[in-house]
Amino acid sequence: MSLWKRIACSPEAVQRMKIYYDEKGLADVRVCLAQWIEERIMTEQIINPTTDLFEQIAHQFREDLKLKLISLSNDNLFKLKLSGMCAHVSQTPAVDLYHHFHNGLQKEFHMIEALPQNPVMYATNYGNGIGGVPLSGNLRDDIGKDSLLAAHARIQHVCQEIERIYQCIGPFRADYDTFNNRFNEFNQNKVLMNTQQQAEHNRQLEEGYKQLMNVGNGIIIEFRRIITDYDSTQECVMNELKSWKRNQALAGNGAQFRDNLDEIQRCIELLVEIVGKLIRMASLMNFLTFVDDITELIRHLRYSQEVLVFSAFVVEKQPPQVMKTHTRFAAAVRWLIGPQLGVHMNTPTVECVILSEAQALRQYTQRLVGDSTSSPPPSSGEILNNLGTLEYQQQTRVLQASFRNMQLKKIKRAEKKGTESVMDEKFSLLFYTSTIVNEFKINVSIFVVCLVYKYNFIILQVWTLSLPVVVIVHGNQEPQSWATITWDNAFSEIMREPFQVPERVSWSQLSLALNTKFTSATGRSLTEDNLNFLYEKLFRSDGMGDHNDYITWAQFCKEPLLDRQFTFWDWFYAIMKLTKDHILGLWKAGLVVGFINKLKTTDEILRSKPTGTFLVRFSDSELGAITIAFVNDNGTVLFIAPWAARDLQIRGLADRIHDIHKLCYLYPDKPKDDAFGEFYTQRAEASRDGYVSNSIKAHVPAIEDDAMTPQHVMQSPQSTPHDISMQNIFTTYDICRHPLSINFCVE
């Protein structure tokens, strides 16, 4: 982009520089020959401006400038403007002329350094309008209220403005042609006129020229204002689409997901239609040769169209983010352009391949797929049933391809570095399609979505990437894989290179992610006390800090907890799985305290409570296990050895609590039958089909009447006075046969 084009991104800068150049009547010259002036002056190395050489360069510059201006005279209206510019150039001393442009370029450089960096011309920073014309309406306020509603309203407004400008272009073109005819007629008959007649005709032509210039400039100002409104609206809709994608990633961690894709599509469809009209309108105004940047406006509109069409191809249904080989899975892609480009008429095929992180990064960086004959990028694995058809549903206006039965058969892994494991390696599914589009409808040569012209049609290729996935081959790889995905979903930026994530995050960020994950899995959110306990576990503190600390990826899932053989994530994930699979109802009912440390349970919670008071907490020492702390007969707090998932599969937690008679009151003071009664297993019938019923019961010999205890009781050598080990917990089979009762105790 030329220096002047970058200045044109700021109306304030344009105004200041035009004032500077108009000191010598050179503003129009600077605009018309912007790139030529920059290239000429920037390439000339002037050491001493007082030398004869400098004067020669200045004179040559002025002469070349006049020749360049004359060469631009390609229509009658512009000739009148050029004659005025040439007169100003001729009247200005060569050295002054050169100095004025040279100093002006330096001023422009300084202005650009002070401007905010914005790579897109005519972006949304035109708070005061374009060309001094204020924007109609306050778009920013509208977006603040409701982005999509505001965008839809702005789209309707832009449509109305386009129609109004269309109505102005026709009469203006007629006046323009009339002026050209008058100008040509004057040139043909000028030799037959006397001096007074020539002067009168010149005066009339100059007045007509000024009137046309005023009307033409007004149309261009209005057109630029419409483009600015369009850009702001498209940016709003694209931001909504980015937010939708970000929320889709957060939903992968269990966050609530407001799926407003239908509303976004409706806006995109209208934008596709509008940008096509704007491009055609700009093409109609190509005859306005006194406007220097029509070509630049068309280029900008085409770029906007490229972004719109490419971004509208999205993964609507994500594949599983922890993907096991030889396991079926589903996914779906959607093109939010609807029927606008007639794509659905060709029922294009969408292909799915799996890319490594490095391949995904290259794909993202290049922003293209290849030429029209190229196949998708080399896959990092083999996916079965990886072809789908884009089908259009007329009632819903949805253009979608569904993959219902895909299966990852093979995977090619990258070489691991350091402590990396297969559970840290991210892949992504690339969805790719190629279709033929009518050239008139697309009206654009897209570089980010490869277009190849053939006859009057365009081969259009688009692609999109899924959220990152981790590929596993064994179920025991799931926990660490979910750590990778959870961290990525929670902390990735909306716009990032695949698949960059921060190496550390604040506790406030992590606690939100953990709460979201646990709530989604179990149906009940974590309390402030629960989160404080997790803080203590991660930071090995008392949990009373300001919680502004940062936690690294290694602390989260790589480094073992203090005095343990497992990481924080291993412990948290196992607790979450145990809760979901075995104690979900109890957790949702608030009967499980869960996240509380052993010392606090003893010293602060139960010590002052009556005998038989108990609470249920997650084990610190075992993965995916739950334990009960209770007050015994002498006021001591005891802890029953933890029960893991395999134990709760045999007999549920509520029934185990019911079996142990020493457990009387759920903390703080609720009778256990009132608390857990609805979760007890109903007794089987006394007799059925000739068999007598039997049941399994939990029994703790160390604290209960040992009348039912078998003779062979194995004591754990590791037991402490206040810990009741698993060897002291017996499951009793009561097989009742009248009149004889036989008790079987299984260790």
Disulfide bonds with the S-S distance in Angstrom:
none
